[in-house]
């Protein structure tokens, strides 16, 4: 099984669905032109199709692009519905997304802030 590491990697999720007839070159051009990011960086760029049944991850590895794809047979990927074109994730969050978790409905514990121990 191939999975991104949980730590030490920057992940960028493209919010808008992408035409999956685009292959490596088309997705790299989308990263450069539409997202205004560097496709040759060490970051992962994540895309979905309109039905959210497929997910593709594009990244540059030393001397060429790597394209990783996952297709769901019955379910759909939970995807953000924001006005931003791209959303930043951690490697762990990407793995949760690939496992079927809805990251945008998960609620962490409330942050507590204290001024003193007494």
Secondary structure, DSSP 8 states (H G I E B T S, - for coil): -----SSS--EEEE-S---TT--HHHHHHHHHHTS---TTSS-EEEEE-TTS-EEEEEEEETTEEEEEEEE-SS--------SSSEEEE-HHHHHHHHTT--TTT---------S---
